[in-house]
Amino acid sequence: MQEDRSSFEQDGIKAAPIRRRPRRLSEVFAQLARDAEGPVSLGRIIEALGSRAFAPLLVLFAAINLIPILPPGSTAILGLPLLVVSGQMLMGNRRAWLPKSLTKREMSAGTFRAAMDWIVPRLAQIERYVRPRYWPFWRRRGDRVIGLVALILSISIVLPIPGGNWLPALSTALLGLSLLERDGILLAIGGTVGVLAMAVVAAIFSGAGFLIHAAYAWVM
């Protein structure tokens, strides 16, 4: 027993136990990419992240919608998990759940690694400046507030709005990361991007309405 204690106590001075730094989300995503063998399903990703991992799921699904090489119109499908996850956060659910029609959707290991190759370096760069600070919410209230905002933004992502999907996805990713790290400054940045995103969406709808009205007036 004395020998066991020596690793924690030397010369009568007790050494504090060594605490390991929690893994960053970028490290978790990178590990998922390295472990990918065969088709990767959304259900498998959720299982790897943990059933209570609302914030990581927000970051992941929003980041996927930011990838510039996605085919046109794909956000209408890729944004659906964001709708489901953010809605569950708003309702106060403690466990993330997706319908089988979504969890069974698969991508090849190569496609998943290519997506992570785009997401992980950018996420790691942001994480360098993220830390717990100035978090305004108590307990799980932040989940509900961010869930409401993310739900509104997710609707914009799913809608086929040319040029109107990128900013809502970016805002959702930042808000999810702020929730994960309890970073109030990043929360403010993500919220500001969200306001800008909704202003852009409103401007697009307003412009489209004006063009439709003008075309109708010209035809009549």
LUMZA-500456 format. One record per residue: residue in three letters; x, y, z of N, C-alpha, C in turn. Coordinates in nm, 3 decimals. Atoms other than C-alpha are relative to their C-alpha. Example, Ala and Ser with C-alpha at 12.3 -4.5 7.8 and 13.67 -1.06 7.14 Angstrom:
# residues 2
['Ala'; [0.089; -0.119; 0.000]; [1.230; -0.450; 0.780]; [0.090; 0.120; 0.000]];
['Ser'; [-0.082; -0.119; -0.006]; [1.367; -0.106; 0.714]; [-0.077; 0.109; 0.073]];
//
This chain:
# residues 220
['Met'; [0.082; -0.121; 0.000]; [0.000; 0.000; 0.000]; [0.085; 0.125; 0.000]];
['Gln'; [-0.086; -0.117; -0.006]; [0.287; 0.234; 0.078]; [0.051; 0.035; -0.138]];
['Glu'; [-0.051; -0.026; 0.133]; [0.421; 0.190; -0.273]; [-0.107; 0.064; -0.088]];
['Asp'; [0.107; -0.058; 0.079]; [0.080; 0.269; -0.419]; [-0.019; 0.147; 0.034]];
['Arg'; [0.020; -0.138; -0.043]; [0.056; 0.585; -0.213]; [0.111; 0.090; -0.049]];
['Ser'; [-0.113; -0.085; 0.039]; [0.399; 0.703; -0.326]; [-0.023; 0.069; -0.132]];
['Ser'; [0.026; -0.065; 0.127]; [0.264; 0.780; -0.667]; [-0.086; 0.124; 0.017]];
['Phe'; [0.085; -0.116; -0.026]; [0.027; 1.029; -0.507]; [0.054; 0.087; 0.114]];
['Glu'; [-0.050; -0.074; -0.115]; [0.230; 1.137; -0.205]; [0.150; -0.016; 0.008]];
['Gln'; [-0.146; 0.004; -0.010]; [0.596; 1.225; -0.186]; [0.043; 0.100; 0.107]];
['Asp'; [-0.051; -0.084; -0.109]; [0.776; 1.359; 0.123]; [-0.113; 0.063; 0.080]];
['Gly'; [0.111; -0.051; -0.080]; [0.442; 1.397; 0.298]; [-0.089; 0.099; -0.071]];
['Ile'; [0.080; -0.097; 0.075]; [0.300; 1.622; 0.026]; [-0.089; -0.075; -0.098]];
['Lys'; [0.093; 0.067; 0.088]; [-0.011; 1.499; -0.147]; [-0.007; 0.071; -0.135]];
['Ala'; [0.008; -0.057; 0.134]; [-0.010; 1.551; -0.520]; [-0.143; -0.009; -0.051]];
['Ala'; [0.135; -0.001; 0.056]; [-0.331; 1.649; -0.689]; [-0.008; -0.098; -0.116]];
['Pro'; [0.014; 0.095; 0.111]; [-0.464; 1.385; -0.928]; [0.004; 0.071; -0.134]];
['Ile'; [-0.013; -0.061; 0.132]; [-0.386; 1.453; -1.290]; [-0.133; -0.009; -0.073]];
['Arg'; [0.125; -0.005; 0.073]; [-0.694; 1.562; -1.482]; [0.028; 0.008; -0.150]];
['Arg'; [-0.017; -0.002; 0.144]; [-0.709; 1.483; -1.846]; [-0.090; 0.105; -0.064]];
['Arg'; [0.079; -0.100; 0.070]; [-0.825; 1.757; -2.080]; [-0.107; -0.071; -0.083]];
['Pro'; [0.105; 0.062; 0.081]; [-1.163; 1.668; -2.232]; [0.033; 0.014; -0.149]];
['Arg'; [-0.028; -0.005; 0.143]; [-1.134; 1.586; -2.600]; [-0.085; 0.105; -0.068]];
['Arg'; [0.073; -0.097; 0.080]; [-1.229; 1.863; -2.836]; [-0.087; -0.073; -0.101]];
['Leu'; [0.092; 0.061; 0.095]; [-1.513; 1.799; -3.076]; [0.070; -0.034; -0.131]];
['Ser'; [-0.074; 0.029; 0.123]; [-1.274; 1.819; -3.370]; [0.077; -0.131; 0.013]];
['Glu'; [-0.071; 0.126; -0.023]; [-1.075; 1.532; -3.214]; [-0.095; -0.119; -0.008]];
['Val'; [0.100; 0.107; 0.006]; [-1.392; 1.326; -3.178]; [-0.037; -0.028; -0.145]];
['Phe'; [0.034; 0.017; 0.141]; [-1.487; 1.387; -3.542]; [0.114; -0.067; -0.076]];
['Ala'; [-0.116; 0.061; 0.066]; [-1.134; 1.299; -3.655]; [0.010; -0.148; 0.033]];
['Gln'; [-0.002; 0.140; -0.039]; [-1.152; 0.974; -3.458]; [-0.108; -0.079; -0.073]];
['Leu'; [0.107; 0.066; 0.074]; [-1.485; 0.889; -3.620]; [0.042; -0.028; -0.144]];
['Ala'; [-0.046; 0.018; 0.138]; [-1.329; 0.940; -3.962]; [0.104; -0.111; -0.010]];
['Arg'; [-0.103; 0.103; 0.002]; [-1.030; 0.720; -3.877]; [-0.059; -0.139; 0.020]];
['Asp'; [0.060; 0.130; -0.031]; [-1.255; 0.443; -3.746]; [-0.101; -0.045; -0.105]];
['Ala'; [0.104; 0.032; 0.099]; [-1.492; 0.453; -4.045]; [0.043; -0.115; -0.089]];
['Glu'; [-0.023; 0.115; 0.087]; [-1.506; 0.120; -4.222]; [-0.133; -0.041; -0.063]];
['Gly'; [0.126; 0.031; 0.066]; [-1.773; 0.053; -4.479]; [-0.095; 0.119; 0.009]];
['Pro'; [0.098; -0.109; -0.003]; [-2.091; 0.263; -4.509]; [-0.020; 0.056; 0.141]];
['Val'; [0.020; -0.068; -0.128]; [-2.143; 0.518; -4.230]; [-0.142; 0.055; 0.002]];
['Ser'; [0.138; -0.045; -0.012]; [-2.502; 0.576; -4.119]; [-0.011; 0.110; 0.104]];
['Leu'; [0.024; -0.103; -0.100]; [-2.645; 0.869; -3.924]; [-0.021; -0.063; 0.137]];
['Gly'; [0.020; 0.068; -0.127]; [-2.750; 0.621; -3.658]; [0.131; -0.036; 0.067]];
['Arg'; [-0.130; 0.035; -0.056]; [-2.392; 0.508; -3.614]; [0.072; 0.124; 0.054]];
['Ile'; [-0.063; -0.124; -0.046]; [-2.273; 0.868; -3.583]; [-0.060; 0.044; 0.132]];
['Ile'; [0.067; -0.039; -0.124]; [-2.534; 0.944; -3.317]; [0.045; -0.091; 0.115]];
['Glu'; [-0.044; 0.095; -0.103]; [-2.435; 0.629; -3.127]; [0.141; 0.032; 0.047]];
['Ala'; [-0.138; -0.032; -0.036]; [-2.069; 0.731; -3.137]; [0.009; 0.130; 0.082]];
['Leu'; [-0.004; -0.128; -0.070]; [-2.141; 1.086; -3.018]; [-0.070; -0.006; 0.135]];
['Gly'; [0.074; 0.010; -0.125]; [-2.376; 0.975; -2.743]; [-0.142; 0.048; -0.018]];
['Ser'; [0.142; -0.030; 0.020]; [-2.754; 0.984; -2.718]; [-0.040; 0.136; 0.055]];
['Arg'; [0.034; -0.131; -0.057]; [-2.746; 1.308; -2.518]; [0.079; 0.113; -0.065]];
['Ala'; [-0.094; -0.096; 0.059]; [-2.509; 1.486; -2.753]; [-0.071; 0.095; -0.095]];
['Phe'; [0.072; -0.093; 0.086]; [-2.741; 1.758; -2.881]; [0.095; 0.101; -0.065]];
['Ala'; [-0.090; -0.103; 0.053]; [-2.468; 2.021; -2.918]; [0.093; -0.054; -0.108]];
['Pro'; [-0.083; 0.055; 0.108]; [-2.225; 1.797; -3.114]; [-0.079; -0.031; -0.126]];
['Leu'; [0.081; 0.029; 0.118]; [-2.509; 1.691; -3.343]; [-0.036; 0.127; -0.075]];
['Leu'; [0.025; -0.127; 0.066]; [-2.599; 2.053; -3.411]; [0.121; 0.044; -0.081]];
['Val'; [-0.123; -0.041; 0.070]; [-2.238; 2.128; -3.499]; [0.023; -0.086; -0.123]];
['Leu'; [-0.028; 0.092; 0.110]; [-2.202; 1.819; -3.716]; [-0.094; 0.024; -0.119]];
['Phe'; [0.096; -0.012; 0.110]; [-2.522; 1.853; -3.920]; [0.005; 0.139; -0.064]];
['Ala'; [-0.013; -0.134; 0.057]; [-2.479; 2.229; -3.960]; [0.127; 0.011; -0.083]];
['Ala'; [-0.127; -0.008; 0.072]; [-2.116; 2.190; -4.065]; [-0.008; -0.074; -0.134]];
['Ile'; [0.016; 0.073; 0.126]; [-2.212; 1.931; -4.328]; [-0.068; 0.088; -0.105]];
['Asn'; [0.069; -0.090; 0.093]; [-2.445; 2.190; -4.481]; [0.086; 0.116; -0.045]];
['Leu'; [-0.092; -0.107; 0.041]; [-2.151; 2.430; -4.506]; [0.098; -0.044; -0.108]];
['Ile'; [-0.097; 0.052; 0.097]; [-1.946; 2.205; -4.734]; [-0.034; 0.053; -0.139]];
['Pro'; [0.032; -0.067; 0.127]; [-1.921; 2.393; -5.066]; [-0.023; -0.094; -0.118]];
['Ile'; [0.011; 0.089; 0.115]; [-1.911; 2.084; -5.290]; [-0.131; -0.079; 0.000]];
['Leu'; [0.128; 0.069; -0.003]; [-2.262; 1.969; -5.197]; [-0.079; 0.030; -0.127]];
['Pro'; [0.081; -0.026; 0.119]; [-2.492; 1.927; -5.497]; [-0.116; 0.093; 0.032]];
['Pro'; [0.111; -0.094; -0.024]; [-2.766; 2.192; -5.539]; [-0.125; -0.074; 0.051]];
['Gly'; [0.122; 0.059; -0.055]; [-3.077; 2.121; -5.335]; [0.021; -0.104; 0.108]];
['Ser'; [-0.025; 0.105; -0.099]; [-2.905; 1.873; -5.101]; [-0.030; 0.047; 0.142]];
['Thr'; [0.029; -0.049; -0.135]; [-2.961; 2.100; -4.800]; [-0.144; -0.029; 0.041]];
['Ala'; [0.139; 0.034; -0.032]; [-3.332; 2.018; -4.826]; [-0.008; -0.134; 0.073]];
['Ile'; [-0.005; 0.129; -0.068]; [-3.238; 1.666; -4.710]; [0.094; 0.005; 0.120]];
['Leu'; [-0.100; -0.003; -0.107]; [-2.927; 1.734; -4.502]; [-0.042; 0.090; 0.116]];
['Gly'; [0.047; -0.087; -0.108]; [-3.111; 2.000; -4.303]; [-0.106; -0.064; 0.087]];
['Leu'; [0.106; 0.066; -0.077]; [-3.380; 1.759; -4.184]; [0.045; -0.045; 0.140]];
['Pro'; [-0.044; 0.036; -0.137]; [-3.172; 1.617; -3.894]; [0.010; 0.121; 0.093]];
['Leu'; [-0.007; -0.121; -0.082]; [-3.120; 1.975; -3.774]; [-0.138; 0.037; 0.053]];
['Leu'; [0.137; -0.028; -0.044]; [-3.497; 2.027; -3.762]; [-0.040; -0.090; 0.116]];
['Val'; [0.039; 0.097; -0.103]; [-3.546; 1.711; -3.557]; [0.076; 0.025; 0.130]];
['Val'; [-0.082; -0.018; -0.120]; [-3.257; 1.772; -3.317]; [-0.035; 0.130; 0.073]];
['Ser'; [0.032; -0.128; -0.063]; [-3.335; 2.140; -3.256]; [-0.139; -0.001; 0.061]];
['Gly'; [0.134; 0.011; -0.057]; [-3.703; 2.060; -3.204]; [-0.001; -0.075; 0.132]];
['Gln'; [-0.009; 0.076; -0.125]; [-3.615; 1.804; -2.937]; [0.066; 0.083; 0.109]];
['Met'; [-0.063; -0.088; -0.098]; [-3.389; 2.057; -2.765]; [-0.102; 0.100; 0.053]];
['Leu'; [0.101; -0.096; -0.042]; [-3.674; 2.309; -2.759]; [-0.101; -0.063; 0.095]];
['Met'; [0.097; 0.069; -0.086]; [-3.906; 2.051; -2.603]; [0.061; -0.049; 0.131]];
['Gly'; [-0.065; 0.039; -0.125]; [-3.649; 1.975; -2.334]; [0.034; -0.147; 0.009]];
['Asn'; [-0.038; 0.141; -0.001]; [-3.574; 1.617; -2.437]; [0.142; -0.017; 0.052]];
['Arg'; [-0.133; 0.028; -0.054]; [-3.275; 1.461; -2.265]; [0.080; -0.095; -0.089]];
['Arg'; [-0.068; 0.094; 0.089]; [-3.193; 1.209; -2.537]; [-0.032; 0.036; -0.144]];
['Ala'; [0.020; -0.029; 0.142]; [-3.142; 1.275; -2.907]; [-0.056; -0.123; -0.070]];
['Trp'; [0.064; 0.109; 0.072]; [-3.356; 1.066; -3.138]; [-0.029; 0.046; -0.142]];
['Leu'; [0.034; -0.025; 0.139]; [-3.395; 1.049; -3.516]; [-0.082; -0.116; -0.053]];
['Pro'; [0.079; 0.111; 0.056]; [-3.653; 0.848; -3.711]; [0.088; -0.092; -0.084]];
['Lys'; [-0.079; 0.100; 0.072]; [-3.530; 0.531; -3.879]; [0.025; 0.041; -0.145]];
['Ser'; [-0.019; -0.044; 0.139]; [-3.580; 0.692; -4.221]; [0.124; 0.086; -0.015]];
['Leu'; [-0.122; -0.081; 0.003]; [-3.292; 0.924; -4.129]; [0.121; -0.077; 0.052]];
['Thr'; [-0.115; 0.070; -0.057]; [-3.075; 0.700; -3.912]; [0.055; -0.107; -0.094]];
['Lys'; [-0.046; 0.102; 0.093]; [-3.058; 0.440; -4.190]; [0.071; 0.058; -0.121]];
['Arg'; [-0.069; -0.061; 0.113]; [-2.924; 0.690; -4.442]; [0.151; -0.016; 0.016]];
['Glu'; [-0.142; 0.032; -0.008]; [-2.565; 0.600; -4.524]; [0.080; 0.079; -0.103]];
['Met'; [-0.097; -0.053; 0.096]; [-2.261; 0.744; -4.693]; [0.122; -0.091; 0.006]];
['Ser'; [-0.118; 0.086; 0.002]; [-1.948; 0.564; -4.798]; [0.105; 0.054; 0.097]];
['Ala'; [-0.108; -0.042; -0.091]; [-1.646; 0.572; -4.568]; [0.084; 0.109; -0.064]];
['Gly'; [-0.079; -0.102; 0.069]; [-1.459; 0.772; -4.833]; [-0.069; 0.135; 0.001]];
['Thr'; [0.075; -0.126; -0.002]; [-1.735; 1.034; -4.855]; [0.001; 0.061; 0.139]];
['Phe'; [-0.001; -0.050; -0.137]; [-1.750; 1.060; -4.476]; [0.136; 0.059; 0.036]];
['Arg'; [-0.135; -0.052; -0.029]; [-1.373; 1.103; -4.449]; [0.025; 0.131; -0.075]];
['Ala'; [-0.017; -0.124; 0.076]; [-1.381; 1.367; -4.723]; [-0.072; 0.115; 0.069]];
['Ala'; [0.074; -0.103; -0.073]; [-1.647; 1.557; -4.529]; [0.075; 0.041; 0.126]];
['Met'; [-0.075; -0.032; -0.121]; [-1.445; 1.532; -4.208]; [0.131; 0.072; -0.031]];
['Asp'; [-0.123; -0.071; 0.040]; [-1.130; 1.643; -4.392]; [-0.027; 0.148; -0.022]];
['Trp'; [0.036; -0.143; 0.018]; [-1.316; 1.966; -4.470]; [-0.040; 0.062; 0.132]];
['Ile'; [0.056; -0.056; -0.123]; [-1.485; 2.009; -4.132]; [0.103; 0.011; 0.111]];
['Val'; [-0.086; 0.007; -0.118]; [-1.218; 1.907; -3.879]; [0.102; 0.114; 0.008]];
['Pro'; [-0.099; -0.109; -0.014]; [-0.942; 2.161; -3.963]; [-0.064; 0.135; 0.031]];
['Arg'; [0.067; -0.127; -0.025]; [-1.188; 2.451; -3.966]; [-0.057; 0.005; 0.141]];
['Leu'; [0.052; 0.006; -0.136]; [-1.351; 2.338; -3.644]; [0.113; 0.014; 0.102]];
['Ala'; [-0.114; -0.008; -0.091]; [-1.012; 2.294; -3.477]; [0.054; 0.143; 0.009]];
['Gln'; [-0.047; -0.138; 0.000]; [-0.914; 2.646; -3.579]; [-0.088; 0.089; 0.088]];
['Ile'; [0.091; -0.077; -0.085]; [-1.225; 2.790; -3.412]; [0.018; -0.038; 0.146]];
['Glu'; [-0.012; 0.048; -0.137]; [-1.175; 2.576; -3.102]; [0.120; 0.059; 0.072]];
['Arg'; [-0.117; -0.062; -0.063]; [-0.840; 2.744; -3.040]; [-0.039; 0.122; 0.081]];
['Tyr'; [0.041; -0.124; -0.066]; [-1.030; 3.055; -2.928]; [-0.122; -0.018; 0.090]];
['Val'; [0.123; 0.027; -0.075]; [-1.323; 2.887; -2.753]; [0.033; -0.053; 0.138]];
['Arg'; [-0.018; 0.050; -0.136]; [-1.344; 2.835; -2.377]; [-0.122; 0.041; 0.083]];
['Pro'; [0.114; -0.038; -0.085]; [-1.603; 2.850; -2.095]; [0.016; 0.142; 0.054]];
['Arg'; [-0.005; -0.139; -0.048]; [-1.682; 3.216; -2.022]; [-0.135; 0.068; -0.025]];
['Tyr'; [0.116; -0.087; 0.012]; [-1.974; 3.453; -1.964]; [-0.126; -0.074; -0.046]];
['Trp'; [0.118; 0.075; 0.044]; [-2.236; 3.181; -2.012]; [-0.123; 0.051; 0.075]];
['Pro'; [0.112; -0.069; -0.066]; [-2.575; 3.346; -1.942]; [-0.111; -0.092; 0.050]];
['Phe'; [0.113; 0.087; -0.029]; [-2.794; 3.038; -1.894]; [0.030; -0.091; 0.120]];
['Trp'; [-0.012; 0.087; -0.116]; [-2.858; 2.824; -1.588]; [-0.050; -0.138; -0.036]];
['Arg'; [0.032; 0.140; 0.025]; [-2.860; 2.445; -1.623]; [-0.039; -0.022; -0.145]];
['Arg'; [0.039; 0.042; 0.134]; [-3.060; 2.328; -1.927]; [-0.077; 0.107; -0.076]];
['Arg'; [0.076; -0.105; 0.069]; [-3.223; 2.659; -2.015]; [0.066; 0.037; -0.132]];
['Gly'; [-0.071; -0.030; 0.123]; [-2.954; 2.720; -2.275]; [-0.037; -0.095; -0.113]];
['Asp'; [0.040; 0.096; 0.102]; [-3.057; 2.402; -2.456]; [-0.130; 0.043; -0.067]];
['Arg'; [0.129; -0.040; 0.056]; [-3.412; 2.531; -2.500]; [0.012; 0.127; -0.085]];
['Val'; [-0.014; -0.126; 0.075]; [-3.312; 2.881; -2.610]; [0.072; -0.024; -0.132]];
['Ile'; [-0.075; 0.028; 0.122]; [-3.053; 2.759; -2.858]; [-0.080; -0.094; -0.091]];
['Gly'; [0.085; 0.087; 0.079]; [-3.296; 2.488; -2.970]; [-0.102; 0.079; -0.079]];
['Leu'; [0.098; -0.085; 0.070]; [-3.555; 2.754; -3.057]; [0.065; 0.074; -0.116]];
['Val'; [-0.069; -0.074; 0.106]; [-3.306; 2.964; -3.252]; [0.044; -0.093; -0.112]];
['Ala'; [-0.047; 0.096; 0.101]; [-3.161; 2.659; -3.427]; [-0.116; -0.054; -0.082]];
['Leu'; [0.117; 0.048; 0.074]; [-3.511; 2.543; -3.522]; [-0.040; 0.100; -0.108]];
['Ile'; [0.033; -0.104; 0.098]; [-3.585; 2.874; -3.693]; [0.103; 0.002; -0.113]];
['Leu'; [-0.106; 0.000; 0.101]; [-3.250; 2.867; -3.870]; [-0.006; -0.126; -0.087]];
['Ser'; [0.007; 0.126; 0.075]; [-3.300; 2.503; -3.971]; [-0.107; 0.006; -0.107]];
['Ile'; [0.105; -0.016; 0.101]; [-3.621; 2.593; -4.150]; [0.056; 0.074; -0.121]];
['Ser'; [-0.063; -0.074; 0.110]; [-3.419; 2.841; -4.357]; [0.097; -0.088; -0.077]];
['Ile'; [-0.095; 0.089; 0.067]; [-3.162; 2.571; -4.431]; [-0.074; -0.097; -0.092]];
['Val'; [0.075; 0.099; 0.077]; [-3.424; 2.323; -4.553]; [-0.069; 0.062; -0.122]];
['Leu'; [0.069; -0.064; 0.111]; [-3.608; 2.573; -4.773]; [0.095; 0.019; -0.119]];
['Pro'; [-0.085; -0.017; 0.119]; [-3.477; 2.589; -5.133]; [0.021; 0.147; -0.034]];
['Ile'; [-0.027; -0.143; 0.019]; [-3.347; 2.944; -5.105]; [0.139; 0.016; -0.058]];
['Pro'; [-0.134; -0.017; 0.058]; [-3.061; 3.020; -5.346]; [0.084; 0.100; 0.080]];
['Gly'; [-0.088; -0.088; -0.076]; [-2.776; 3.162; -5.138]; [-0.046; 0.029; 0.141]];
['Gly'; [0.052; -0.031; -0.132]; [-2.987; 3.162; -4.823]; [0.023; -0.106; 0.104]];
['Asn'; [-0.020; 0.112; -0.093]; [-2.865; 2.841; -4.659]; [0.131; 0.009; 0.079]];
['Trp'; [-0.134; 0.007; -0.057]; [-2.500; 2.909; -4.579]; [0.009; 0.072; 0.135]];
['Leu'; [-0.008; -0.075; -0.126]; [-2.534; 3.178; -4.311]; [-0.081; -0.066; 0.112]];
['Pro'; [0.070; 0.072; -0.108]; [-2.808; 2.992; -4.117]; [0.076; -0.123; 0.049]];
['Ala'; [-0.078; 0.117; -0.041]; [-2.590; 2.679; -4.118]; [0.121; 0.042; 0.083]];
['Leu'; [-0.115; -0.049; -0.076]; [-2.287; 2.876; -3.999]; [-0.043; 0.044; 0.140]];
['Ser'; [0.049; -0.045; -0.130]; [-2.489; 3.038; -3.720]; [-0.034; -0.119; 0.089]];
['Thr'; [0.038; 0.118; -0.077]; [-2.626; 2.699; -3.610]; [0.124; -0.073; 0.052]];
['Ala'; [-0.123; 0.066; -0.042]; [-2.277; 2.547; -3.600]; [0.066; 0.076; 0.115]];
['Leu'; [-0.061; -0.080; -0.105]; [-2.145; 2.836; -3.389]; [-0.080; -0.008; 0.130]];
['Leu'; [0.083; 0.009; -0.119]; [-2.440; 2.819; -3.151]; [0.015; -0.137; 0.067]];
['Gly'; [-0.020; 0.133; -0.056]; [-2.398; 2.444; -3.109]; [0.133; -0.010; 0.073]];
['Leu'; [-0.132; 0.004; -0.062]; [-2.028; 2.486; -3.033]; [0.002; 0.085; 0.127]];
['Ser'; [0.006; -0.083; -0.121]; [-2.100; 2.767; -2.786]; [-0.071; -0.073; 0.113]];
['Leu'; [0.070; 0.078; -0.103]; [-2.346; 2.540; -2.604]; [0.089; -0.109; 0.055]];
['Leu'; [-0.089; 0.109; -0.043]; [-2.093; 2.257; -2.593]; [0.108; 0.051; 0.094]];
['Glu'; [-0.113; -0.053; -0.077]; [-1.815; 2.478; -2.453]; [-0.042; 0.103; 0.105]];
['Arg'; [0.052; -0.102; -0.091]; [-2.039; 2.719; -2.254]; [0.076; 0.133; -0.019]];
['Asp'; [-0.072; -0.123; 0.035]; [-1.880; 3.016; -2.433]; [-0.102; 0.108; -0.036]];
['Gly'; [0.096; -0.107; 0.022]; [-2.095; 3.327; -2.403]; [0.039; 0.093; -0.113]];
['Ile'; [-0.044; -0.087; 0.110]; [-1.883; 3.527; -2.647]; [-0.032; -0.065; -0.134]];
['Leu'; [0.033; 0.070; 0.123]; [-1.921; 3.263; -2.917]; [-0.152; -0.004; -0.020]];
['Leu'; [0.146; -0.005; 0.008]; [-2.293; 3.255; -2.836]; [-0.046; 0.132; -0.061]];
['Ala'; [0.035; -0.131; 0.055]; [-2.313; 3.628; -2.908]; [0.036; 0.010; -0.148]];
['Ile'; [-0.041; -0.003; 0.141]; [-2.120; 3.585; -3.234]; [-0.095; -0.083; -0.084]];
['Gly'; [0.093; 0.085; 0.072]; [-2.341; 3.297; -3.343]; [-0.137; 0.063; -0.013]];
['Gly'; [0.129; -0.068; 0.007]; [-2.653; 3.494; -3.256]; [0.000; 0.115; -0.098]];
['Thr'; [-0.011; -0.110; 0.095]; [-2.531; 3.794; -3.454]; [-0.003; -0.051; -0.144]];
['Val'; [0.002; 0.061; 0.134]; [-2.465; 3.573; -3.756]; [-0.141; -0.047; -0.033]];
['Gly'; [0.137; 0.045; 0.021]; [-2.814; 3.430; -3.709]; [-0.093; 0.113; -0.039]];
['Val'; [0.081; -0.118; 0.035]; [-2.974; 3.776; -3.716]; [0.031; 0.043; -0.143]];
['Leu'; [-0.039; -0.037; 0.135]; [-2.777; 3.858; -4.030]; [-0.056; -0.101; -0.101]];
['Ala'; [0.052; 0.103; 0.089]; [-2.883; 3.525; -4.183]; [-0.148; 0.020; -0.027]];
['Met'; [0.143; -0.019; 0.018]; [-3.251; 3.593; -4.124]; [-0.029; 0.127; -0.080]];
['Ala'; [0.016; -0.122; 0.079]; [-3.210; 3.944; -4.268]; [0.023; -0.030; -0.148]];
['Val'; [-0.027; 0.038; 0.139]; [-3.060; 3.793; -4.584]; [-0.116; -0.080; -0.057]];
['Val'; [0.113; 0.080; 0.045]; [-3.341; 3.538; -4.608]; [-0.123; 0.088; -0.026]];
['Ala'; [0.113; -0.092; 0.019]; [-3.601; 3.812; -4.562]; [0.017; 0.084; -0.126]];
['Ala'; [-0.026; -0.080; 0.120]; [-3.433; 4.020; -4.832]; [-0.022; -0.082; -0.126]];
['Ile'; [0.020; 0.087; 0.116]; [-3.436; 3.723; -5.071]; [-0.149; -0.020; -0.027]];
['Phe'; [0.144; 0.017; 0.017]; [-3.806; 3.661; -5.009]; [-0.065; 0.129; -0.048]];
['Ser'; [0.056; -0.129; 0.041]; [-3.881; 4.032; -5.043]; [0.030; 0.026; -0.148]];
['Gly'; [-0.037; -0.020; 0.140]; [-3.690; 4.050; -5.372]; [-0.078; -0.093; -0.092]];
['Ala'; [0.076; 0.094; 0.082]; [-3.861; 3.738; -5.502]; [-0.146; 0.044; -0.012]];
['Gly'; [0.138; -0.049; 0.005]; [-4.202; 3.880; -5.409]; [-0.016; 0.119; -0.091]];
['Phe'; [0.005; -0.117; 0.088]; [-4.123; 4.205; -5.585]; [0.006; -0.042; -0.147]];
['Leu'; [-0.013; 0.046; 0.138]; [-4.016; 4.022; -5.902]; [-0.128; -0.069; -0.048]];
['Ile'; [0.125; 0.068; 0.038]; [-4.329; 3.804; -5.899]; [-0.110; 0.102; -0.024]];
['His'; [0.101; -0.105; 0.017]; [-4.549; 4.111; -5.853]; [0.023; 0.078; -0.128]];
['Ala'; [-0.031; -0.075; 0.122]; [-4.367; 4.296; -6.131]; [-0.032; -0.081; -0.125]];
['Ala'; [0.029; 0.086; 0.115]; [-4.395; 3.999; -6.366]; [-0.151; -0.014; -0.021]];
['Tyr'; [0.145; 0.010; 0.010]; [-4.766; 3.963; -6.290]; [-0.060; 0.127; -0.058]];
['Ala'; [0.051; -0.127; 0.050]; [-4.826; 4.333; -6.350]; [0.032; 0.017; -0.149]];
['Trp'; [-0.038; -0.011; 0.140]; [-4.637; 4.315; -6.682]; [-0.085; -0.088; -0.091]];
['Val'; [0.083; 0.092; 0.079]; [-4.834; 4.012; -6.802]; [-0.143; 0.053; -0.012]];
['Met'; [0.138; -0.048; 0.001]; [-5.166; 4.166; -6.705]; [-0.010; 0.134; -0.073]];
//
